[in-house]
C-alpha cells in the first residue's frame, strides 16, 4: 500500500515539474513532455503518421510495479480489439483520412486511477517538440476519467471515455478536455422517470448505491409527477445487512415498482434476500449497471424474484466484420501480443508459441476461436465495445477535420495543409467540438459539449419455456423520445399499479395532503358552477357566466333559460286561478246585467258596478301576461295593464264611496252643490280623470325607461332566469305608489261611511275589501324583493289575484247572495229600510 501511495505522489511530482503543470507553464513556450516507460506497461502498438492512445483495464495487478496479475479480463480484451479493428478499418478507408496512416499505442491501466495516470502519462510523453500521442481513448470508469482529465488538462490533451458516466464530467469549466461516447447517467435516470410517468407509476421505491451514481439518480427520479416511497442505500462494506434491510422495506411498502441504481453484485445480494422472504410480486426498473448482467440472469434467485425486470441498457449495435475479425485471431499472427497469447493459453490450455516460457504444453495448431463461446467472442451485445468503436471514429473525424484545414502558421506563399506529424493536442481538442459524422452503421454522431445525446436500449427480462431468463429488446431511447413496444413486455404479475393515491377523475381536483409527498393527495369534487375535464386536475375552472357545470362537473353546458311558463305546475295553477276569476267576474256581470232593473243593482250605482266588474276582469286577465317567455312587448304591456286595471278598479270604489257620503249628507243645508257635483256625469269624469293620471305615468315610464327582457346571470344554478328587468325603479314605484294612494284614500272614506244605514250602504263592504287590498300589497313588497328568479313574478301574480278576488267577493258576493238566493229582499222597501 505504501508503494502505491509513493507511486501516486511520484507521478504528480513529475507532472508538475516536467510538463509545466503550475506556475512554470509559459504561454509562448511549447509544451515539453517526457517519455515514460515502465515494466508494468505491456503495450499493443502500431506505428503511424498519427498515433491514438488507448488505456484499458486488462489485468488486475496486486502491486504497483510488479507484473503480477490475477487474471486477464476477456471483456476488456474485446474492447481493445474493437479499437484495433476500428483503426484498421479507418486505414482502409479512402474517404476518411486518405493518405494518412493511423497508429495506436494501447496500455493496461491496472484497473486503478493511479496506474491509469502512469500509463497515460507514458503515452503522451514525447520529445521536446511534440507529444507522442495527441489523444487518448480511455477512462474505463468515472473516477479514472476525473483523474486523467484533471492531469491532462494543462497539456490540452483530449480524452474520449467509453465507459465514464458521471454527470459531474459534463462540467466544461472543470473538464474542458473530456469527451465520452456513452451518455451521462442523468439521461438514464430521466429515461426511467419517463417510463414511470408513461405507465402512471407515481409511487415507487428506490434502492441505490451509497455513491454519486446512486444518489444522483434519486434526484432525477423525483422530477415531475414521480414520488419516492422510500430510498434505501447499499454500502459495499455492509452489503449483506443493507440488502436485508432493503428487502424488508420493499416487502412492507405499498410501492409495487422499485428502481435499482447500483452494481450487479449488490443487486445479486438484494435478490437473494428478497427470495428468502418470498417477495416475488414487485416490478423492478434496472439501470444500465446491472440490466444486462449475465451473472444475474443465471442466478437462481433472479428467476423467482426478478422475472419481468424492465430497464435501460447501453445501446448495442452490430459492427460489420468484427465477429469474423475476432474469431480469425491467432497468436502466431501477432507473436508480440502477450495479451492474446495469455488468452489463448487460458481458453485452450496450451501455449501457442514454442519460444514461450509457459509451463503449458504446446498447441497442435488446430485450435480456433470459431468454436469458442465466451465473453470475448460473444457478439450478441456489443454495447461498451461499440462505444470504443465510436470513440475511435470520433478521434479520426476530428483528425480529418484538422488535417483538411490550411496551416495558418505557414506563410501565404507556402500555405499548405497541416502535416500529420505536427498535430498538437490543443488543435485536435478544438476540432473535437465540431465532430459531426455518420458511422458505418448509418448512425449520426456528434458531441453536445463533451457529451453525446442520450441513446439507450430498453430491455425486458423474460422467462423462457425452460424456466431461465433472457434479455429481450423492447424499445429504444433516442434523446427525449421513447420508442416502446408495450405488447412485447413480459410483466412479473401483469401491468403493475404503483400509486400513493388513485388518480382524481374528471370532475374533481387534487388536494395535496399536508406534510406528505405531492403524489399523496385527496380528490375533492368541484363546486357547483366549476368543472375539470382532465384527470388529476390541480384546480377546478369556473364556467363562463352563461354556462354551468353538468351533473358530473366534467364540462360546462349552456344554462337553461328559466321563466314562469304555462307548462309547469305553478304556471298552470296561477293560470287556472286567473281564468277562474275572470269567469266568476263575467258571471257576476251577467247576473247584474240580467237583474239590472232590480232595486239591489240600481241602488248601488249600477253604472259604476258594471265598470268595476270590467276592471276586475281586466285585473284577472292581465295576470296572464306575466306568464310565458318574456319579450319586449310583454314586458312593457304587463306592467301598464296591471297599473291601469287596478287604478280603474280602485277609482270606481273611491267614487262609489264618495257618492255614498254625498247621498247621506244631502239633507244638510248647503249640500245641494255637493250632490250636484257627484251626478252621473261627474262620476264617470272622476273615474276617467283618476285613471288618466295612471295612464300618463305609464306612458312616461315606458317611453323613458321601459322594462326589458333580461337574463339574470347572478343566480346560481344550471338555470338562469329570464325576466323583465325594471330599468327604472322610480317608474315602477310611481305606479305602485299611485295605486296605494288611491287605495288609502278609498279606505279612509269608506271608514268614515261605515256607520251609515246597512241595507243601502256599501261602505262596510268597501272598507273590508280595501283592508284586504292594502294588506296584500303591503305584504307584496318584501315578498317580491326576497323571491328569486321566476318566483318574484309568481308573487306579483299572486298579489294581483288575491287583491282582485278580495274586491270581487267582498263587494259583490253579498249582493249576488240576495239577488240569487234571497230574492224576497231584493225590493225597494228592504233597500230603503233603516
ChimeraX attribute file (.defattr): number of C-alpha atoms within 10 A of each C-alpha:
attribute: neighborCount
match mode: 1-to-1
recipient: residues
	/A:1	9
	/A:2	7
	/A:3	10
	/A:4	14
	/A:5	11
	/A:6	11
	/A:7	17
	/A:8	16
	/A:9	12
	/A:10	12
	/A:11	15
	/A:12	15
	/A:13	13
	/A:14	14
	/A:15	19
	/A:16	16
	/A:17	13
	/A:18	14
	/A:19	19
	/A:20	19
	/A:21	20
	/A:22	11
	/A:23	8
	/A:24	11
	/A:25	18
	/A:26	11
	/A:27	7
	/A:28	6
	/A:29	8
	/A:30	13
	/A:31	21
	/A:32	18
	/A:33	22
	/A:34	19
	/A:35	15
	/A:36	15
	/A:37	14
	/A:38	11
	/A:39	8
	/A:40	20
	/A:41	19
	/A:42	20
	/A:43	19
	/A:44	20
	/A:45	18
	/A:46	15
	/A:47	12
	/A:48	15
	/A:49	14
	/A:50	22
	/A:51	23
	/A:52	26
	/A:53	27
	/A:54	31
	/A:55	25
	/A:56	21
	/A:57	25
	/A:58	24
	/A:59	21
	/A:60	18
	/A:61	21
	/A:62	13
	/A:63	14
	/A:64	20
	/A:65	15
	/A:66	11
	/A:67	16
	/A:68	13
	/A:69	13
	/A:70	10
	/A:71	13
	/A:72	17
	/A:73	16
	/A:74	18
	/A:75	17
	/A:76	20
	/A:77	20
	/A:78	22
	/A:79	24
	/A:80	23
	/A:81	21
	/A:82	25
	/A:83	26
	/A:84	23
	/A:85	19
	/A:86	20
	/A:87	23
	/A:88	15
	/A:89	13
	/A:90	21
	/A:91	20
	/A:92	14
	/A:93	12
	/A:94	10
	/A:95	10
	/A:96	17
	/A:97	20
	/A:98	12
	/A:99	12
	/A:100	18
	/A:101	18
	/A:102	20
	/A:103	19
	/A:104	24
	/A:105	21
	/A:106	25
	/A:107	26
	/A:108	25
	/A:109	29
	/A:110	25
	/A:111	19
	/A:112	16
	/A:113	21
	/A:114	21
	/A:115	24
	/A:116	25
	/A:117	24
	/A:118	25
	/A:119	27
	/A:120	27
	/A:121	23
	/A:122	21
	/A:123	29
	/A:124	24
	/A:125	20
	/A:126	17
	/A:127	12
	/A:128	12
	/A:129	11
	/A:130	19
	/A:131	24
	/A:132	24
	/A:133	25
	/A:134	27
	/A:135	29
	/A:136	29
	/A:137	27
	/A:138	28
	/A:139	31
	/A:140	23
	/A:141	18
	/A:142	19
	/A:143	15
	/A:144	22
	/A:145	29
	/A:146	19
	/A:147	15
	/A:148	27
	/A:149	25
	/A:150	16
	/A:151	19
	/A:152	23
	/A:153	18
	/A:154	17
	/A:155	24
	/A:156	22
	/A:157	25
	/A:158	27
	/A:159	30
	/A:160	30
	/A:161	26
	/A:162	28
	/A:163	22
	/A:164	24
	/A:165	25
	/A:166	19
	/A:167	18
	/A:168	16
	/A:169	23
	/A:170	19
	/A:171	12
	/A:172	13
	/A:173	8
	/A:174	14
	/A:175	21
	/A:176	20
	/A:177	27
	/A:178	29
	/A:179	30
	/A:180	29
	/A:181	27
	/A:182	27
	/A:183	25
	/A:184	21
	/A:185	22
	/A:186	20
	/A:187	21
	/A:188	26
	/A:189	26
	/A:190	20
	/A:191	27
	/A:192	22
	/A:193	24
	/A:194	21
	/A:195	17
	/A:196	21
	/A:197	14
	/A:198	11
	/A:199	12
	/A:200	16
	/A:201	22
	/A:202	29
	/A:203	26
	/A:204	27
	/A:205	25
	/A:206	26
	/A:207	25
	/A:208	27
	/A:209	23
	/A:210	16
	/A:211	15
	/A:212	13
	/A:213	20
	/A:214	22
	/A:215	18
	/A:216	20
	/A:217	28
	/A:218	21
	/A:219	12
	/A:220	19
	/A:221	24
	/A:222	17
	/A:223	13
	/A:224	13
	/A:225	16
	/A:226	22
	/A:227	21
	/A:228	19
	/A:229	20
	/A:230	16
	/A:231	18
	/A:232	19
	/A:233	21
	/A:234	26
	/A:235	17
	/A:236	15
	/A:237	8
	/A:238	9
	/A:239	18
	/A:240	17
	/A:241	15
	/A:242	19
	/A:243	26
	/A:244	20
	/A:245	17
	/A:246	23
	/A:247	24
	/A:248	14
	/A:249	16
	/A:250	24
	/A:251	18
	/A:252	9
	/A:253	12
	/A:254	15
	/A:255	24
	/A:256	19
	/A:257	24
	/A:258	23
	/A:259	27
	/A:260	30
	/A:261	30
	/A:262	25
	/A:263	20
	/A:264	21
	/A:265	15
	/A:266	21
	/A:267	24
	/A:268	21
	/A:269	20
	/A:270	27
	/A:271	24
	/A:272	21
	/A:273	23
	/A:274	24
	/A:275	19
	/A:276	13
	/A:277	12
	/A:278	13
	/A:279	17
	/A:280	19
	/A:281	19
	/A:282	22
	/A:283	26
	/A:284	23
	/A:285	25
	/A:286	27
	/A:287	27
	/A:288	24
	/A:289	18
	/A:290	23
	/A:291	26
	/A:292	23
	/A:293	15
	/A:294	14
	/A:295	13
	/A:296	21
	/A:297	22
	/A:298	13
	/A:299	15
	/A:300	16
	/A:301	21
	/A:302	24
	/A:303	21
	/A:304	19
	/A:305	24
	/A:306	27
	/A:307	26
	/A:308	25
	/A:309	25
	/A:310	28
	/A:311	26
	/A:312	27
	/A:313	23
	/A:314	25
	/A:315	22
	/A:316	18
	/A:317	17
	/A:318	14
	/A:319	17
	/A:320	10
	/A:321	10
	/A:322	16
	/A:323	16
	/A:324	12
	/A:325	13
	/A:326	19
	/A:327	16
	/A:328	12
	/A:329	16
	/A:330	17
	/A:331	18
	/A:332	13
	/A:333	9
	/A:334	12
	/A:335	14
	/A:336	14
	/A:337	15
	/A:338	14
	/A:339	19
	/A:340	21
	/A:341	20
	/A:342	18
	/A:343	19
	/A:344	21
	/A:345	18
	/A:346	13
	/A:347	12
	/A:348	14
	/A:349	14
	/A:350	19
	/A:351	23
	/A:352	25
	/A:353	16
	/A:354	10
	/A:355	9
	/A:356	12
	/A:357	8
	/A:358	14
	/A:359	8
	/A:360	12
	/A:361	13
	/A:362	16
	/A:363	16
	/A:364	9
	/A:365	10
	/A:366	5
	/A:367	15
	/A:368	13
	/A:369	18
	/A:370	13
	/A:371	9
	/A:372	14
	/A:373	10
	/A:374	12
	/A:375	16
	/A:376	20
	/A:377	20
	/A:378	15
	/A:379	19
	/A:380	11
	/A:381	15
	/A:382	20
	/A:383	22
	/A:384	23
	/A:385	25
	/A:386	23
	/A:387	26
	/A:388	30
	/A:389	26
	/A:390	23
	/A:391	26
	/A:392	28
	/A:393	24
	/A:394	24
	/A:395	24
	/A:396	24
	/A:397	21
	/A:398	24
	/A:399	26
	/A:400	20
	/A:401	17
	/A:402	22
	/A:403	20
	/A:404	14
	/A:405	11
	/A:406	13
	/A:407	16
	/A:408	11
	/A:409	10
	/A:410	12
	/A:411	9
	/A:412	9
	/A:413	6
	/A:414	9
	/A:415	12
	/A:416	15
	/A:417	14
	/A:418	17
	/A:419	15
	/A:420	18
	/A:421	13
	/A:422	14
	/A:423	20
	/A:424	19
	/A:425	22
	/A:426	17
	/A:427	18
	/A:428	23
	/A:429	24
	/A:430	15
	/A:431	16
	/A:432	26
	/A:433	16
	/A:434	15
	/A:435	20
	/A:436	14
	/A:437	15
	/A:438	11
	/A:439	13
	/A:440	11
	/A:441	10
	/A:442	8
	/A:443	9
	/A:444	10
	/A:445	17
	/A:446	18
	/A:447	17
	/A:448	12
	/A:449	16
	/A:450	22
	/A:451	20
	/A:452	17
	/A:453	18
	/A:454	21
	/A:455	23
	/A:456	25
	/A:457	23
	/A:458	27
	/A:459	25
	/A:460	27
	/A:461	26
	/A:462	24
	/A:463	19
	/A:464	9
	/A:465	7
	/A:466	6
	/A:467	10
	/A:468	17
	/A:469	24
	/A:470	16
	/A:471	19
	/A:472	17
	/A:473	16
	/A:474	19
	/A:475	19
	/A:476	19
	/A:477	21
	/A:478	15
	/A:479	14
	/A:480	12
	/A:481	12
	/A:482	18
	/A:483	12
	/A:484	17
	/A:485	12
	/A:486	9
	/A:487	7
	/A:488	13
	/A:489	21
	/A:490	19
	/A:491	21
	/A:492	22
	/A:493	12
	/A:494	11
	/A:495	11
	/A:496	17
	/A:497	16
	/A:498	22
	/A:499	21
	/A:500	20
	/A:501	15
	/A:502	15
	/A:503	20
	/A:504	20
	/A:505	18
	/A:506	20
	/A:507	27
	/A:508	28
	/A:509	26
	/A:510	23
	/A:511	17
	/A:512	15
	/A:513	12
	/A:514	9
	/A:515	7
	/A:516	9
	/A:517	15
	/A:518	18
	/A:519	21
	/A:520	20
	/A:521	20
	/A:522	16
	/A:523	19
	/A:524	15
	/A:525	19
	/A:526	21
	/A:527	14
	/A:528	17
	/A:529	22
	/A:530	23
	/A:531	28
	/A:532	26
	/A:533	18
	/A:534	16
	/A:535	14
	/A:536	19
	/A:537	20
	/A:538	15
	/A:539	17
	/A:540	23
	/A:541	19
	/A:542	17
	/A:543	18
	/A:544	14
	/A:545	15
	/A:546	18
	/A:547	21
	/A:548	25
	/A:549	26
	/A:550	18
	/A:551	13
	/A:552	15
	/A:553	23
	/A:554	19
	/A:555	19
	/A:556	22
	/A:557	17
	/A:558	16
	/A:559	19
	/A:560	15
	/A:561	15
	/A:562	17
	/A:563	23
	/A:564	24
	/A:565	17
	/A:566	16
	/A:567	11
	/A:568	10
	/A:569	11
	/A:570	15
	/A:571	19
	/A:572	15
	/A:573	13
	/A:574	19
	/A:575	20
	/A:576	13
	/A:577	18
	/A:578	26
	/A:579	17
	/A:580	14
	/A:581	22
	/A:582	22
	/A:583	14
	/A:584	16
	/A:585	25
	/A:586	16
	/A:587	13
	/A:588	19
	/A:589	21
	/A:590	13
	/A:591	15
	/A:592	23
	/A:593	13
	/A:594	11
	/A:595	16
	/A:596	16
	/A:597	12
	/A:598	15
	/A:599	19
	/A:600	25
	/A:601	22
	/A:602	15
	/A:603	15
	/A:604	18
	/A:605	14
	/A:606	17
	/A:607	15
	/A:608	20
	/A:609	21
	/A:610	19
	/A:611	17
	/A:612	25
	/A:613	23
	/A:614	18
	/A:615	23
	/A:616	27
	/A:617	24
	/A:618	21
	/A:619	29
	/A:620	27
	/A:621	22
	/A:622	23
	/A:623	26
	/A:624	18
	/A:625	17
	/A:626	25
	/A:627	24
	/A:628	14
	/A:629	18
	/A:630	22
	/A:631	16
	/A:632	13
	/A:633	12
	/A:634	19
	/A:635	22
	/A:636	20
	/A:637	19
	/A:638	19
	/A:639	22
	/A:640	21
	/A:641	19
	/A:642	23
	/A:643	24
	/A:644	25
	/A:645	26
	/A:646	25
	/A:647	29
	/A:648	26
	/A:649	27
	/A:650	30
	/A:651	28
	/A:652	28
	/A:653	29
	/A:654	25
	/A:655	21
	/A:656	25
	/A:657	25
	/A:658	18
	/A:659	21
	/A:660	22
	/A:661	21
	/A:662	19
	/A:663	14
	/A:664	15
	/A:665	15
	/A:666	15
	/A:667	10
	/A:668	8
	/A:669	7
	/A:670	10
	/A:671	15
	/A:672	13
	/A:673	10
	/A:674	15
	/A:675	16
	/A:676	13
	/A:677	14
	/A:678	20
	/A:679	12
	/A:680	14
	/A:681	10
	/A:682	13
	/A:683	20
	/A:684	17
	/A:685	13
	/A:686	17
	/A:687	22
	/A:688	14
	/A:689	14
	/A:690	20
	/A:691	21
	/A:692	15
	/A:693	15
	/A:694	23
	/A:695	19
	/A:696	12
	/A:697	18
	/A:698	24
	/A:699	14
	/A:700	13
	/A:701	22
	/A:702	18
	/A:703	9
	/A:704	11
	/A:705	14
	/A:706	23
	/A:707	25
	/A:708	18
	/A:709	18
	/A:710	16
	/A:711	18
	/A:712	19
	/A:713	15
	/A:714	11
	/A:715	13
	/A:716	13
	/A:717	15
	/A:718	20
	/A:719	19
	/A:720	24
	/A:721	23
	/A:722	21
	/A:723	25
	/A:724	25
	/A:725	16
	/A:726	16
	/A:727	15
	/A:728	14
	/A:729	12
	/A:730	13
	/A:731	21
	/A:732	19
	/A:733	11
	/A:734	16
	/A:735	22
	/A:736	18
	/A:737	13
	/A:738	17
	/A:739	23
	/A:740	18
	/A:741	13
	/A:742	18
	/A:743	23
	/A:744	18
	/A:745	15
	/A:746	25
	/A:747	26
	/A:748	15
	/A:749	20
	/A:750	28
	/A:751	17
	/A:752	15
	/A:753	21
	/A:754	17
	/A:755	11
	/A:756	16
	/A:757	15
	/A:758	15
	/A:759	14
	/A:760	17
	/A:761	22
	/A:762	21
	/A:763	28
	/A:764	20
	/A:765	20
	/A:766	25
	/A:767	24
	/A:768	17
	/A:769	24
	/A:770	26
	/A:771	17
	/A:772	19
	/A:773	24
	/A:774	17
	/A:775	13
	/A:776	18
	/A:777	19
	/A:778	13
	/A:779	12
	/A:780	17
	/A:781	14
	/A:782	10
	/A:783	16
	/A:784	16
	/A:785	10
	/A:786	10
	/A:787	13
	/A:788	12
	/A:789	20
	/A:790	18
	/A:791	17
	/A:792	18
	/A:793	20
	/A:794	20
	/A:795	18
	/A:796	19
	/A:797	24
	/A:798	18
	/A:799	23
	/A:800	24
	/A:801	23
	/A:802	20
	/A:803	24
	/A:804	27
	/A:805	24
	/A:806	19
	/A:807	26
	/A:808	20
	/A:809	16
	/A:810	20
	/A:811	21
	/A:812	18
	/A:813	14
	/A:814	11
	/A:815	19
	/A:816	18
	/A:817	11
	/A:818	14
	/A:819	21
	/A:820	12
	/A:821	11
	/A:822	11
	/A:823	13
	/A:824	10
	/A:825	15
	/A:826	19
	/A:827	14
	/A:828	14
	/A:829	10
	/A:830	14
	/A:831	18
	/A:832	14
	/A:833	11
	/A:834	10
